[in-house]
Amino acid sequence: MDWQALWLSLRLATLTTAILLIVGTPLAYWLTYSPRRWKFLVEAVVALPLVLPPTVLGFYVLLAIGPRSPVGALYGVLTGGGLLPFSFEGLLAASVLYSLPFTVQPMAGAFASVDRKLVEASWCLGISRVSTFRRIVVPLSVPGIATGAILSFAHTLGEFGVVLMVGGNIAGVTRTVSISIYDQVQALDYRAATETSLLLLAVSFVVLAVTYALQRRVWALWPTS
């Protein structure tokens, strides 16, 4: 078992999930309640990582954060010449983009399931939109928010193509657990690969079980008939 790679993957997944909760929550709220007719374009952009091959997404992220790009140049100025490609920070940026739909879509679905009459009644009573969201929408959407966080964490933990394209295979810096499994198979170390793969299999099963349990709770709270 490559414990260094496992620890790096856990750190990457935790930070990615935290950032996505901060960024994804207002985005999901806007997608749910915005009257803009063109918001379907934003929904399509958010969902792109679901259909794009990871190598394609990784390639464009690599171009976007390269030293000649505005983002890469700004990062170099702020860090005194540091590079985002093949660094943990670049890996984190790619992971946030890659797992964005796994956070936003469950949360948007949960926000949409909240009875609109409750929200409008709060607005009519003079409660601000922020307070309404905090006091009404969020408590009634906890299962959806939790589902988004769990899926994002698990998705980041097992991603391969994007992290390989953006981060490469640098021990202790960008070598995640999925890349470690690939290296173990290439080295014909099937015992180590089996142990690591079984761990990821167990994590994936637990994640799916919890996700389906939360979804059943949502349907119990909001019956269709």
N, C-alpha and C positions, 0 to 999 in steps of 0.2 A: 504494500500500500504506500503510495506516494503522499505522505501526510502534508508535505509542503504545498503540493498542488491542491490538495483538498482544502487546506486552510485558505489558500489564495482564492479558490472558487467560492468558499463560504463568505469571505470578506467582500468579494466582488458582487455576489448575489445580494448580500445584506445592503450594501451601499446603493446598488441599482434599485432595489425595492424601495428604499427610503426616498431616493430622488424621484422615482416614478409616482409615489404617493403624493409628494409635494407638487409635482408638475401635472400629473394626470388628473388629480381631483378637480381643479378648476377647469381643465380642458373637458373632462367628462360632463361637468355641470353645464358648461357653455353649449356643448353638443346636444344636451338634453333639453335645455330651456330656451336656447336662442331661436328667434323667429326668422333668422337669415335664411333665404332660400338657397344660397350657395354653400351652406355648411356641409352639404354632401361631398364637396370637394375636400374639405378638411377631414371628413370621415374616411375618404378614400386614401388620403395621405397617411393617416394614422394606421390604416389597415394594410398598407403596402408591405410591411415586413412579413405578413402572413402568407403572401403569394410570391414574393421575390425570392429567388435562390439566395441562400446565405452568402455565397461567394460574390454575387452581384452587389448585394447590400454592403458587404465588407469592402469591396473595391471602391464604391462611391464614398463610403465613410473615410477610407484611406486617402482619397483625393481631397475630401473636404477638410481634413485635419492635417494635411501635409504642410511642410514648412513654407511652401509657396502660396498656400491658401490664406485668406484673411484670418481665419480662426487659428491656424497653425502659426502664422506670423505674430499674432497678438499673444499667443501662449509663449512664444519664444522671447518676446519682449518682457513679459511679466516674470518669466522664470530665468532670465539671463541666458537665453540660448537653448532652453530645453526643447525637446521634440515630443509631440503627442503620439505619432506612430511608434509602435513597438514599446509602449510604456503602459503602466497600469492605468494612468489617467485616460489615455486614448482608448484602452480596453473598456473602461467604465463608460465613456461617451458612446461607444459602439453598442454596449450592452443596453444602455438606456433606450436608444433608438430601436434596437432589435426587439425589446420586450415591451415597448410602449402599448401596442394593441392589447396585450394580455392584462394590462392594468386598466386602460381606459374603457374597453368594451364591457367588462363585467360591471364596472362602476356606473357607466352610463345606463346600462340595463336596470340596475338597482334604483338609480335616481328616477328613471322613467316610470318605475312601478309604484312610486309613492303617489298616493291619491292627490290629484291636482287641486281638489277642493280644499284640502288641508293647507296647502301652500298658499292658495289665493286668499283663504280666510285669514291667514297670518298677515299677509300683505295688507288686507283691508283693515286690520286692527292697528296698522301703523308700524308693524315690526319690519325692520330693514331686511333686505334680501340676505345679507350676511348672517344676521341673527336667525332668520327663518331656516337658512341652510344648516346652521349649526345646531339649532334646537329641534328641528323637525325632520329635515331630509336625511342628515347624517345618521341619527339614531335608528331611523327606519330602513337605512341602507347598509347597516353594518355587515350582513352576510355577503352582499355584493362587493363591498370594499375589501373584506377579508379574502374573498375569492380572488380578486384582482391581485392582492399582495402575494398570496400563496402561489398563484400561477406564475407571476413574474419571478419570484424567487426560484421556483423549480426550473423554469425555462432558462434563466440565466445560469443556473448551476450546471445544466447539461448542454449548453450551446457549444458548438464546435467550429463551424465554418467561418462565422463572423470573427470570432476571437483569433482564429488562426490567421486570417487575412490581415487583421488590424494589429494584433499583438505578437504574432509569430510564436516562437517556442523558446522563451527565455526563462530558465529555471529561477523560481523565486520572484519573478517579475510579471510574466504573462503566461506561464505554463499552467493552464487550468487542469482540472481533473479529467475532462474529456480528452484533452490533448495528451495527458499522461497515459490514458488507456491506449490511445493510438500508438504512442511510443512503445508501450509494453508489448503490443501485438507485433509491431515491426521488429522488436528484439526477440520475438518468439517466447516471451515470458508470459505464457498463458495463465499461469497460476495467479500472478499479480493482477493481470487484466481481469480475470474472473472475479477476484475479490472486490476490486474497485467497481466493476460493472454490477455486481450483486448489490453493492451499497446504493448505487444510483437507481437500480431497479426498485429497491425497497423504498427509497425516498419518493420515486415517481408514483408508486402504488399508494403510499400514504397521502400524497398530495391529491391524487384523483379521488380517493375515498373521502377526504375532507371536503373537497370541492363539491362532489355530488351530495354529500350530507347537507352542506350549506344551501345548495339549490333546492333540496327538498324542504328545507325550513322556509325558504322564500315563498314557495308555492303554498305552504301551509298558512303563512301569514297573509298571502294575497290569493285567495281561491278564485278560480275562473268562473265559477257558477254560483 
